[in-house]
Amino acid sequence: MTAEDAKPDWWLANERDREAMDLPAYEPSRFADGVYTHEVVAELEARHDCEIRFFGRNVDWGDDWDVLIDRTPAFEVERTRDDDGNTVYRLSSAAFRERVERAVE
């Protein structure tokens, strides 16, 4: 299996689009420790039979986003962009897991 085979279709599509527009490299949103959010979210959703989404409505640059669990705001998370414009949430994957665990108790 190649690294390309391990990437979801949406990741490959984003890479193609960015290459076509001569944009910087794509990397999915991730936590401060480098762990991809989609991997942690999928694990937690399966374990707790819930839907987890990062959500920002009417936010300005620098505003925190909400983490929704089954469409209910559970907690806020800070975010930033790396040098290539990719989203980085300013907490570790372990801290995110802990916050979700507390919210679903």
N, CA, C and O of each residue as an XYZ file, in Angstrom:
420
protein
N       0.850     -1.185      0.000
C       0.000      0.000      0.000
C       0.893      1.244      0.000
O       1.835      1.344      0.787
N       0.593      2.164     -0.867
C       1.358      3.409     -0.928
C       0.736      4.443     -0.007
O      -0.381      4.266      0.478
N       1.465      5.518      0.228
C       0.936      6.613      1.057
C      -0.312      7.210      0.415
O      -1.231      7.636      1.114
N      -0.342      7.241     -0.925
C      -1.521      7.779     -1.623
C      -2.751      6.913     -1.371
O      -3.857      7.439     -1.252
N      -2.576      5.588     -1.286
C      -3.702      4.691     -1.027
C      -4.296      4.920      0.360
O      -5.484      4.678      0.570
N      -3.483      5.381      1.303
C      -3.936      5.578      2.672
C      -4.711      6.876      2.845
O      -5.386      7.057      3.859
N      -4.629      7.775      1.885
C      -5.305      9.065      2.001
C      -6.761      8.940      1.544
O      -7.041      8.310      0.524
N      -7.690      9.543      2.302
C      -9.101      9.540      1.878
C      -9.273     10.320      0.569
O      -8.441     11.159      0.222
N     -10.348     10.036     -0.139
C     -10.621     10.704     -1.420
C     -10.665     12.229     -1.283
O     -10.157     12.935     -2.154
N     -11.268     12.751     -0.196
C     -11.371     14.204     -0.031
C      -9.998     14.849      0.107
O      -9.808     15.994     -0.306
N      -9.037     14.128      0.683
C      -7.686     14.642      0.827
C      -7.014     14.719     -0.544
O      -6.397     15.727     -0.889
N      -7.143     13.647     -1.313
C      -6.552     13.619     -2.654
C      -7.156     14.704     -3.542
O      -6.439     15.354     -4.303
N      -8.470     14.902     -3.447
C      -9.129     15.947     -4.248
C      -8.604     17.324     -3.869
O      -8.371     18.162     -4.740
N      -8.420     17.560     -2.591
C      -7.898     18.855     -2.141
C      -6.481     19.057     -2.652
O      -6.134     20.153     -3.093
N      -5.657     18.016     -2.597
C      -4.288     18.127     -3.114
C      -4.291     18.485     -4.603
O      -3.531     19.348     -5.041
N      -5.156     17.815     -5.378
C      -5.234     18.087     -6.822
C      -5.661     19.530     -7.083
O      -5.077     20.211     -7.927
N      -6.673     19.990     -6.362
C      -7.156     21.359     -6.549
C      -6.064     22.370     -6.224
O      -5.870     23.333     -6.966
N      -5.360     22.164     -5.139
C      -4.318     23.115     -4.745
C      -3.154     23.104     -5.727
O      -2.579     24.148     -6.033
N      -2.810     21.913     -6.220
C      -1.742     21.832     -7.226
C      -2.154     22.560     -8.498
O      -1.349     23.273     -9.096
N      -3.410     22.382     -8.914
C      -3.902     23.013    -10.138
C      -3.877     24.537    -10.034
O      -3.707     25.225    -11.042
N      -4.041     25.062     -8.836
C      -4.043     26.511     -8.632
C      -2.697     27.017     -8.135
O      -2.559     28.184     -7.768
N      -1.702     26.130     -8.125
C      -0.355     26.489     -7.685
C      -0.356     27.061     -6.260
O       0.323     28.044     -5.966
N      -1.132     26.420     -5.394
C      -1.208     26.824     -3.987
C      -0.255     25.977     -3.151
O       0.207     24.935     -3.618
N       0.049     26.400     -1.930
C       0.941     25.621     -1.064
C       0.372     24.228     -0.778
O      -0.801     23.956     -1.031
N       1.208     23.377     -0.259
C       0.837     21.993      0.036
C      -0.343     21.913      0.998
O      -0.491     22.743      1.894
N      -1.178     20.899      0.794
C      -2.334     20.673      1.650
C      -1.988     19.690      2.755
O      -1.320     18.681      2.529
N      -2.453     20.004      3.942
C      -2.413     19.078      5.051
C      -3.723     19.265      5.809
O      -4.097     20.395      6.122
N      -4.428     18.171      6.108
C      -5.711     18.304      6.813
C      -5.540     18.975      8.170
O      -4.439     19.053      8.716
N      -6.663     19.455      8.694
C      -6.611     20.091     10.016
C      -6.020     19.109     11.019
O      -6.207     17.895     10.930
N      -5.300     19.682     11.973
C      -4.611     18.846     12.947
C      -4.546     19.569     14.286
O      -4.803     20.767     14.398
N      -4.192     18.786     15.286
C      -4.026     19.328     16.625
C      -2.594     19.822     16.796
O      -1.747     19.590     15.932
N      -2.327     20.489     17.887
C      -1.011     21.079     18.138
C       0.103     20.033     18.146
O       1.259     20.360     17.877
N      -0.236     18.782     18.452
C       0.777     17.724     18.479
C       0.944     17.044     17.117
O       1.667     16.054     17.003
N       0.273     17.577     16.078
C       0.426     17.053     14.729
C      -0.534     15.940     14.346
O      -0.547     15.517     13.190
N      -1.331     15.458     15.275
C      -2.300     14.394     14.988
C      -3.472     14.985     14.203
O      -4.008     16.029     14.574
N      -3.866     14.318     13.119
C      -4.958     14.811     12.284
C      -6.293     14.709     13.012
O      -6.596     13.698     13.647
N      -7.082     15.771     12.908
C      -8.367     15.799     13.609
C      -9.316     14.716     13.113
O     -10.052     14.131     13.907
N      -9.308     14.438     11.800
C     -10.269     13.458     11.285
C     -10.038     12.070     11.876
O     -10.986     11.297     12.016
N      -8.804     11.745     12.220
C      -8.522     10.433     12.813
C      -9.073     10.342     14.227
O      -9.678      9.335     14.596
N      -8.868     11.385     15.019
C      -9.336     11.401     16.408
C     -10.860     11.483     16.451
O     -11.503     10.783     17.233
N     -11.428     12.335     15.615
C     -12.887     12.498     15.592
C     -13.570     11.187     15.207
O     -14.553     10.803     15.842
N     -13.079     10.501     14.196
C     -13.685      9.232     13.777
C     -13.657      8.203     14.906
O     -14.635      7.489     15.131
N     -12.542      8.136     15.605
C     -12.411      7.207     16.734
C     -13.422      7.529     17.836
O     -14.097      6.635     18.346
N     -13.520      8.815     18.201
C     -14.437      9.221     19.273
C     -15.901      9.058     18.866
O     -16.732      8.655     19.681
N     -16.217      9.368     17.618
C     -17.594      9.190     17.150
C     -18.012      7.725     17.217
O     -19.131      7.412     17.621
N     -17.117      6.835     16.822
C     -17.430      5.404     16.868
C     -17.592      4.921     18.307
O     -18.504      4.151     18.609
N     -16.712      5.371     19.186
C     -16.753      4.926     20.582
C     -18.002      5.405     21.298
O     -18.573      4.676     22.109
N     -18.438      6.644     20.999
C     -19.550      7.239     21.742
C     -20.844      7.344     20.938
O     -21.830      7.904     21.418
N     -20.842      6.810     19.724
C     -22.026      6.852     18.861
C     -22.596      8.274     18.800
O     -23.758      8.514     19.128
N     -21.748      9.195     18.374
C     -22.153     10.594     18.293
C     -21.536     11.227     17.053
O     -20.730     10.608     16.358
N     -21.924     12.463     16.791
C     -21.342     13.248     15.704
C     -20.578     14.407     16.319
O     -21.107     15.134     17.159
N     -19.320     14.579     15.893
C     -18.477     15.661     16.405
C     -18.090     16.555     15.233
O     -17.595     16.076     14.213
N     -18.318     17.862     15.388
C     -17.990     18.820     14.333
C     -17.327     20.054     14.922
O     -17.662     20.490     16.024
N     -16.385     20.609     14.175
C     -15.808     21.913     14.491
C     -16.667     22.928     13.762
O     -16.988     22.744     12.588
N     -17.042     24.002     14.449
C     -18.022     24.907     13.862
C     -17.711     26.348     14.215
O     -17.514     26.689     15.382
N     -17.671     27.181     13.204
C     -17.512     28.611     13.415
C     -18.542     29.360     12.592
O     -18.506     29.317     11.362
N     -19.444     30.033     13.246
C     -20.470     30.798     12.550
C     -20.257     32.274     12.856
O     -20.122     32.672     14.013
N     -20.229     33.075     11.796
C     -20.044     34.522     11.947
C     -18.821     34.857     12.796
O     -18.858     35.762     13.630
N     -17.746     34.117     12.573
C     -16.531     34.376     13.337
C     -15.583     35.246     12.533
O     -15.582     35.222     11.302
N     -14.795     35.998     13.234
C     -13.727     36.770     12.633
C     -12.426     36.003     12.806
O     -12.337     35.069     13.602
N     -11.412     36.420     12.037
C     -10.119     35.772     12.157
C      -9.648     35.845     13.604
O      -9.697     36.903     14.231
N      -9.195     34.719     14.120
C      -8.704     34.662     15.487
C      -9.737     34.244     16.507
O      -9.390     33.920     17.642
N     -11.021     34.246     16.118
C     -12.063     33.798     17.046
C     -11.967     32.294     17.266
O     -11.554     31.546     16.380
N     -12.354     31.866     18.461
C     -12.431     30.437     18.744
C     -13.595     29.819     17.974
O     -14.543     30.508     17.599
N     -13.507     28.525     17.749
C     -14.602     27.784     17.139
C     -15.235     26.899     18.201
O     -14.595     26.546     19.192
N     -16.493     26.544     17.987
C     -17.170     25.597     18.863
C     -16.910     24.179     18.381
O     -16.753     23.923     17.187
N     -16.869     23.272     19.341
C     -16.913     21.852     19.025
C     -18.323     21.416     19.374
O     -18.759     21.533     20.519
N     -19.031     20.910     18.369
C     -20.405     20.447     18.557
C     -20.409     18.934     18.703
O     -19.746     18.225     17.946
N     -21.150     18.456     19.666
C     -21.372     17.025     19.816
C     -22.865     16.811     19.658
O     -23.671     17.300     20.449
N     -23.213     16.069     18.619
C     -24.618     15.889     18.246
C     -25.336     17.236     18.144
O     -26.450     17.410     18.639
N     -24.664     18.177     17.487
C     -25.178     19.516     17.178
C     -25.351     20.434     18.380
O     -25.947     21.505     18.266
N     -24.833     20.020     19.528
C     -24.907     20.835     20.728
C     -23.510     21.347     21.065
O     -22.577     20.547     21.146
N     -23.333     22.666     21.267
C     -22.005     23.167     21.630
C     -21.497     22.511     22.916
O     -22.184     22.504     23.938
N     -20.280     21.960     22.845
C     -19.702     21.273     23.998
C     -18.568     22.087     24.625
O     -18.460     22.170     25.848
N     -17.727     22.682     23.783
C     -16.621     23.505     24.267
C     -16.044     24.271     23.085
O     -16.352     23.988     21.928
N     -15.193     25.256     23.405
C     -14.545     26.053     22.366
C     -13.110     25.595     22.181
O     -12.502     25.019     23.083
N     -12.582     25.862     20.994
C     -11.203     25.506     20.700
C     -10.553     26.638     19.903
O     -11.147     27.172     18.966
N      -9.333     26.995     20.283
C      -8.582     28.002     19.536
C      -8.017     27.362     18.281
O      -7.745     26.162     18.248
N      -7.846     28.170     17.259
C      -7.278     27.661     16.014
C      -6.389     28.723     15.394
O      -6.495     29.912     15.692
N      -5.520     28.258     14.531
C      -4.642     29.140     13.789
C      -4.376     28.486     12.439
O      -4.909     27.417     12.142
N      -3.563     29.124     11.637
C      -3.164     28.559     10.341
C      -1.649     28.407     10.327
O      -0.929     29.224     10.900
N      -1.170     27.350      9.665
C       0.273     27.202      9.501
C       0.728     28.060      8.321
O      -0.079     28.776      7.727
N       1.992     27.992      7.985
C       2.538     28.827      6.910
C       1.908     28.550      5.549
O       1.947     29.402      4.662
N       1.323     27.355      5.378
C       0.678     27.004      4.113
C      -0.832     27.241      4.140
O      -1.523     26.905      3.178
N      -1.347     27.807      5.215
C      -2.770     28.126      5.307
C      -3.633     26.995      5.818
O      -4.858     27.077      5.740
N      -3.029     25.941      6.339
C      -3.781     24.804      6.861
C      -4.134     25.029      8.333
O      -3.367     25.651      9.067
N      -5.281     24.529      8.760
C      -5.784     24.751     10.120
C      -5.062     23.884     11.144
O      -4.850     22.688     10.949
N      -4.691     24.540     12.250
C      -4.099     23.854     13.392
C      -4.892     24.278     14.621
O      -4.975     25.467     14.932
N      -5.476     23.301     15.324
C      -6.198     23.586     16.565
C      -5.190     23.614     17.703
O      -4.315     22.752     17.789
N      -5.316     24.603     18.570
C      -4.290     24.886     19.563
C      -4.494     24.107     20.866
O      -4.505     24.680     21.955
N      -4.652     22.805     20.728
C      -4.646     21.906     21.870
C      -4.167     20.556     21.363
O      -4.239     20.279     20.166
N      -3.689     19.731     22.250
C      -3.193     18.418     21.840
C      -4.369     17.481     21.559
O      -5.500     17.738     21.972
N      -4.082     16.411     20.862
C      -5.125     15.419     20.606
C      -5.588     14.791     21.916
O      -6.768     14.471     22.062
N      -4.679     14.610     22.869
C      -5.056     14.055     24.172
C      -5.998     14.997     24.917
O      -6.975     14.546     25.514
N      -5.719     16.290     24.887
C      -6.596     17.266     25.547
C      -7.966     17.288     24.872
O      -8.986     17.396     25.552
N      -8.001     17.185     23.544
C      -9.280     17.150     22.831
C     -10.076     15.918     23.252
O     -11.270     16.013     23.535
N      -9.418     14.764     23.292
C     -10.101     13.532     23.719
C     -10.691     13.702     25.120
O     -11.832     13.315     25.373
N      -9.898     14.286     26.027
C     -10.375     14.478     27.398
C     -11.605     15.381     27.430
O     -12.559     15.097     28.154
N     -11.595     16.454     26.664
C     -12.756     17.362     26.647
C     -13.994     16.680     26.085
O     -15.098     16.879     26.592
N     -13.815     15.883     25.048
C     -14.958     15.154     24.486
C     -15.470     14.148     25.507
O     -16.677     14.044     25.724
N     -14.563     13.410     26.133
C     -14.976     12.411     27.141
C     -15.789     13.072     28.248
O     -16.819     12.538     28.658
N     -15.341     14.227     28.737
C     -16.094     14.943     29.789
C     -17.464     15.377     29.273
O     -18.455     15.306     30.000
N     -17.519     15.826     28.025
C     -18.785     16.337     27.473
C     -19.809     15.238     27.258
O     -21.008     15.497     27.358
N     -19.377     14.029     26.968
C     -20.345     12.949     26.695
C     -20.710     12.144     27.936
O     -21.558     11.254     27.871
N     -20.073     12.450     29.068
C     -20.389     11.723     30.313
C     -21.815     11.947     30.745
O     -22.242     11.411     31.768
